């Protein structure tokens, strides 16, 4: 018995990458240093001492990569801009060669019939501005808005879908709270202040975009793990609410409710961020759409020794599923639950699933081809969960696989592969995996077949 699940007309099918993870050319053509350039060159930070110095060498192979996207039938490509490629010092003098790269990328995509979608920030903050305090410095919001203005002026005549930040939770809490991402700082107070300044920077960039009337749409991308209390005990439910507040509410509430979760800030006590009058008013309504990145679910229980949230998270695995190479539990129904939560509690805004995918133990054959049926099964199940949410009235406009190709996976280096396309890191040869061919059929038919 064959079942067919069709998606709405004009549903956008795409794939996503980020600048530091694929571009390479880390110190070429006038590019300045980012905090990730600095971080990866320090000892004991990245698995196997890997760096993004070369990564997929997309900076030099962009036309070849876009041609491959065209062959795969990709309708929309979501890329991120490297701040320090355009502004080597983070502010001040513009680097024309950096701007030229993104102009050529956009033109090449359009010539290939692929819609470009641009994100301004995916964690590669300028080192020169880090030296002035980084995101915990309130001036960072102005620096970001100025950078955004330059990017808009250069590209917004051809790019009609923008995002300010990708996963501000990661930038704030892995970068400043837990110290496992650049800049490698472990300071709860700075982490929460960073989260606020990221939201403020987002709002100021959106203000710039709207005042200049570029005519497209601009949003924010959040990583929203699904959270499930380990038991129905009061303590576990309260712990789950605290984790939800840190990962969801401090970003969603100012956008859609015009407030921060005050009980949570009371819990944080000395770590609560400093907020100035007018900040939240600027954030409220500052997203034309919400980008939602979904990978996994966690079970949450109260833990006296569980950091500032007094919570312990363990991977939650759905029936019949297991774990990805990242050690994340697979739970496709969690995507539907996250979309429904946005639909029911935040006014059913326009949503794009801006990242979804998995690292799996890809086994290439002698031709370096990967028959990644486990990845296809993962993606298909999440698409089905999304289809159910859309049938239930959720305002979902598109779906993007992470990632177009294998790339530098942050602290895990090159050990984890998320791509639809395999990259041989010795030769930099690109070889589409089985999942790439499967996805091409889904896009062509706007339908999943079971």
BELLIN-V173413 format. One record per residue. N is the residue number from 1. RES is the residue in one letter. PHI is phi as a letter, one per 20 degrees, with the letter a starting at -180 (NA if undefined). PSI is psi in whole degrees, 0 to 359 (NA if undefined). Layout:
N & RES & PHI & PSI
N & RES & PHI & PSI
This chain:
1 & X & NA & 126
2 & X & d & 130
3 & X & d & 145
4 & X & c & 129
5 & X & d & 106
6 & X & e & 148
7 & X & e & 163
8 & X & g & 154
9 & X & g & 143
10 & X & m & 13
11 & X & f & 136
12 & X & e & 123
13 & X & d & 127
14 & X & b & 188
15 & X & b & 158
16 & X & c & 147
17 & X & b & 178
18 & X & c & 151
19 & X & g & 304
20 & X & f & 329
21 & X & f & 340
22 & X & c & 333
23 & X & f & 320
24 & X & m & 211
25 & X & l & 48
26 & X & f & 338
27 & X & c & 30
28 & X & d & 157
29 & X & l & 37
30 & X & n & 4
31 & X & f & 138
32 & X & e & 172
33 & X & f & 136
34 & X & d & 169
35 & X & f & 332
36 & X & f & 324
37 & X & g & 318
38 & X & f & 313
39 & X & f & 315
40 & X & f & 341
41 & X & e & 5
42 & X & e & 149
43 & X & f & 150
44 & X & m & 25
45 & X & d & 323
46 & X & c & 140
47 & X & g & 133
48 & X & m & 12
49 & X & m & 21
50 & X & f & 155
51 & X & c & 169
52 & X & e & 20
53 & X & g & 318
54 & X & d & 319
55 & X & l & 235
56 & X & e & 2
57 & X & l & 34
58 & X & f & 331
59 & X & g & 323
60 & X & e & 344
61 & X & d & 21
62 & X & g & 315
63 & X & f & 321
64 & X & f & 319
65 & X & f & 319
66 & X & f & 321
67 & X & f & 322
68 & X & f & 321
69 & X & f & 318
70 & X & f & 315
71 & X & f & 327
72 & X & e & 355
73 & X & m & 16
74 & X & f & 128
75 & X & e & 329
76 & X & b & 135
77 & X & d & 121
78 & X & e & 112
79 & X & d & 165
80 & X & d & 154
81 & X & e & 135
82 & X & e & 114
83 & X & g & 314
84 & X & e & 353
85 & X & f & 328
86 & X & e & 318
87 & X & c & 92
88 & X & g & 327
89 & X & e & 7
90 & X & n & 341
91 & X & b & 173
92 & X & n & 229
93 & X & f & 133
94 & X & e & 141
95 & X & e & 106
96 & X & f & 327
97 & X & f & 326
98 & X & f & 313
99 & X & f & 322
100 & X & f & 321
101 & X & g & 313
102 & X & f & 328
103 & X & f & 318
104 & X & f & 320
105 & X & g & 311
106 & X & f & 315
107 & X & f & 320
108 & X & f & 320
109 & X & f & 313
110 & X & f & 320
111 & X & f & 330
112 & X & e & 1
113 & X & m & 23
114 & X & d & 131
115 & X & f & 128
116 & X & e & 140
117 & X & c & 123
118 & X & d & 137
119 & X & d & 134
120 & X & f & 330
121 & X & b & 118
122 & X & c & 59
123 & X & n & 354
124 & X & e & 66
125 & X & f & 143
126 & X & f & 131
127 & X & f & 324
128 & X & f & 325
129 & X & e & 333
130 & X & f & 323
131 & X & f & 342
132 & X & e & 12
133 & X & o & 346
134 & X & m & 204
135 & X & f & 329
136 & X & f & 343
137 & X & e & 123
138 & X & g & 334
139 & X & g & 340
140 & X & g & 328
141 & X & f & 321
142 & X & f & 319
143 & X & g & 316
144 & X & f & 316
145 & X & f & 322
146 & X & f & 317
147 & X & f & 315
148 & X & g & 317
149 & X & g & 318
150 & X & f & 316
151 & X & f & 316
152 & X & f & 313
153 & X & f & 328
154 & X & e & 325
155 & X & d & 342
156 & X & f & 349
157 & X & f & 342
158 & X & c & 341
159 & X & d & 119
160 & X & d & 356
161 & X & c & 122
162 & X & c & 153
163 & X & c & 147
164 & X & f & 288
165 & X & d & 147
166 & X & d & 121
167 & X & l & 65
168 & X & g & 332
169 & X & g & 317
170 & X & f & 313
171 & X & g & 319
172 & X & f & 309
173 & X & e & 328
174 & X & e & 331
175 & X & e & 320
176 & X & d & 340
177 & X & e & 311
178 & X & d & 349
179 & X & m & 22
180 & X & d & 358
181 & X & c & 163
182 & X & g & 142
183 & X & e & 11
184 & X & m & 38
185 & X & d & 138
186 & X & d & 92
187 & X & b & 105
188 & X & g & 320
189 & X & f & 315
190 & X & f & 326
191 & X & f & 314
192 & X & f & 326
193 & X & f & 321
194 & X & f & 316
195 & X & g & 316
196 & X & f & 316
197 & X & f & 328
198 & X & f & 317
199 & X & f & 322
200 & X & f & 317
201 & X & f & 318
202 & X & g & 309
203 & X & f & 320
204 & X & f & 322
205 & X & f & 321
206 & X & f & 321
207 & X & g & 315
208 & X & g & 314
209 & X & f & 314
210 & X & f & 322
211 & X & f & 330
212 & X & e & 352
213 & X & l & 52
214 & X & f & 338
215 & X & n & 353
216 & X & e & 207
217 & X & c & 153
218 & X & c & 138
219 & X & b & 195
220 & X & c & 144
221 & X & d & 123
222 & X & d & 143
223 & X & e & 116
224 & X & d & 93
225 & X & f & 146
226 & X & e & 137
227 & X & d & 133
228 & X & c & 123
229 & X & g & 138
230 & X & f & 323
231 & X & c & 177
232 & X & e & 17
233 & X & f & 152
234 & X & g & 320
235 & X & f & 318
236 & X & f & 322
237 & X & f & 317
238 & X & f & 320
239 & X & f & 320
240 & X & f & 320
241 & X & f & 324
242 & X & f & 318
243 & X & f & 319
244 & X & f & 318
245 & X & f & 317
246 & X & f & 323
247 & X & e & 334
248 & X & d & 300
249 & X & f & 321
250 & X & f & 348
251 & X & d & 315
252 & X & f & 321
253 & X & f & 312
254 & X & f & 327
255 & X & f & 314
256 & X & d & 345
257 & X & d & 347
258 & X & m & 32
259 & X & b & 163
260 & X & d & 158
261 & X & f & 93
262 & X & g & 318
263 & X & g & 325
264 & X & f & 319
265 & X & f & 327
266 & X & f & 319
267 & X & f & 319
268 & X & f & 334
269 & X & l & 244
270 & X & f & 346
271 & X & e & 358
272 & X & f & 143
273 & X & f & 153
274 & X & e & 125
275 & X & c & 133
276 & X & e & 154
277 & X & g & 136
278 & X & n & 343
279 & X & f & 309
280 & X & f & 326
281 & X & g & 323
282 & X & f & 324
283 & X & f & 326
284 & X & f & 125
285 & X & m & 16
286 & X & e & 26
287 & X & c & 124
288 & X & f & 337
289 & X & b & 165
290 & X & d & 127
291 & X & e & 130
292 & X & c & 119
293 & X & d & 124
294 & X & c & 130
295 & X & c & 323
296 & X & a & 175
297 & X & c & 156
298 & X & c & 144
299 & X & e & 136
300 & X & d & 130
301 & X & c & 153
302 & X & f & 136
303 & X & b & 115
304 & X & g & 330
305 & X & d & 19
306 & X & e & 51
307 & X & m & 201
308 & X & f & 340
309 & X & e & 351
310 & X & l & 50
311 & X & b & 146
312 & X & d & 130
313 & X & d & 134
314 & X & c & 146
315 & X & g & 137
316 & X & d & 128
317 & X & d & 128
318 & X & f & 159
319 & X & g & 129
320 & X & n & 4
321 & X & d & 174
322 & X & c & 227
323 & X & c & 154
324 & X & e & 175
325 & X & f & 338
326 & X & f & 354
327 & X & n & 14
328 & X & e & 139
329 & X & f & 142
330 & X & e & 125
331 & X & b & 82
332 & X & g & 325
333 & X & f & 339
334 & X & f & 330
335 & X & f & 314
336 & X & g & 317
337 & X & f & 321
338 & X & f & 318
339 & X & f & 318
340 & X & f & 323
341 & X & f & 315
342 & X & f & 317
343 & X & g & 314
344 & X & e & 329
345 & X & d & 351
346 & X & c & 24
347 & X & n & 17
348 & X & l & 55
349 & X & f & 168
350 & X & f & 131
351 & X & c & 140
352 & X & d & 133
353 & X & f & 100
354 & X & e & 342
355 & X & b & 135
356 & X & a & 134
357 & X & r & 190
358 & X & b & 149
359 & X & e & 127
360 & X & c & 161
361 & X & f & 70
362 & X & g & 129
363 & X & d & 100
364 & X & f & 147
365 & X & e & 189
366 & X & f & 342
367 & X & e & 7
368 & X & m & 18
369 & X & e & 141
370 & X & d & 118
371 & X & e & 83
372 & X & e & 66
373 & X & f & 333
374 & X & f & 325
375 & X & f & 318
376 & X & g & 316
377 & X & f & 318
378 & X & f & 308
379 & X & f & 317
380 & X & f & 317
381 & X & f & 322
382 & X & f & 324
383 & X & f & 321
384 & X & f & 318
385 & X & f & 321
386 & X & f & 319
387 & X & g & 317
388 & X & f & 318
389 & X & f & 320
390 & X & f & 318
391 & X & f & 331
392 & X & e & 10
393 & X & n & 2
394 & X & f & 141
395 & X & e & 62
396 & X & e & 127
397 & X & d & 347
398 & X & a & 167
399 & X & b & 131
400 & X & c & 128
401 & X & e & 133
402 & X & e & 118
403 & X & c & 168
404 & X & g & 309
405 & X & b & 165
406 & X & g & 145
407 & X & b & 187
408 & X & f & 113
409 & X & e & 59
410 & X & l & 234
411 & X & f & 342
412 & X & e & 359
413 & X & l & 226
414 & X & e & 15
415 & X & f & 343
416 & X & d & 131
417 & X & d & 117
418 & X & d & 356
419 & X & f & 154
420 & X & f & 340
421 & X & c & 130
422 & X & f & 137
423 & X & d & 123
424 & X & e & 109
425 & X & f & 346
426 & X & f & 319
427 & X & d & 346
428 & X & m & 16
429 & X & f & 141
430 & X & d & 129
431 & X & c & 114
432 & X & g & 138
433 & X & e & 173
434 & X & g & 322
435 & X & f & 329
436 & X & f & 318
437 & X & f & 320
438 & X & f & 316
439 & X & f & 324
440 & X & g & 320
441 & X & f & 318
442 & X & g & 312
443 & X & f & 315
444 & X & f & 324
445 & X & e & 351
446 & X & l & 32
447 & X & b & 144
448 & X & d & 138
449 & X & d & 133
450 & X & d & NA
